[in-house]
Amino acid sequence: VCEVPAAKARKNFRAELLTAKLPIVQATQEIEQAGYEWRVGSVDGEAMLVTQDYRINRLTLSLNNEIITKAKWG
């Protein structure tokens, strides 16, 4: 059996999440079910206060009208 490396799995997960254009509630459920963490980095263009620590399994989400428009690992 060929396993997908963790970095590629994260990349694929992020791409699928953004393509789906999910509302925040549904998206965060999917993120948590996949075993990842999340936080909100911006809402409707307004930056939120976030720490600068880097976590490889955490997505920082940008929302527009409660829909995820961007997601960055860390």
Residue pairs with C-beta under 8 A, 6 or more apart in sequence:
4 12
10 36
10 56
10 57
10 73
13 34
13 36
14 59
14 71
14 73
17 27
17 30
17 31
17 59
17 68
17 71
18 68
18 69
18 70
18 71
20 27
21 67
21 68
22 30
22 67
22 68
23 66
23 67
24 40
24 61
24 63
24 66
24 67
24 68
27 38
27 61
27 68
28 38
31 37
31 38
31 59
32 38
35 57
36 57
36 58
36 59
37 55
37 57
37 58
37 59
38 58
38 59
38 60
38 61
39 50
39 58
39 59
39 60
39 61
40 48
40 60
40 61
40 62
40 63
41 47
41 48
41 50
41 60
41 61
41 62
41 72
42 48
42 62
42 63
42 70
43 62
43 63
44 63
44 64
44 65
45 64
50 60
54 74
55 74
56 73
56 74
57 73
58 73
58 74
59 71
59 72
59 73
60 71
60 72
60 73
60 74
61 68
61 70
61 71
62 68
62 69
62 70
62 71
63 69
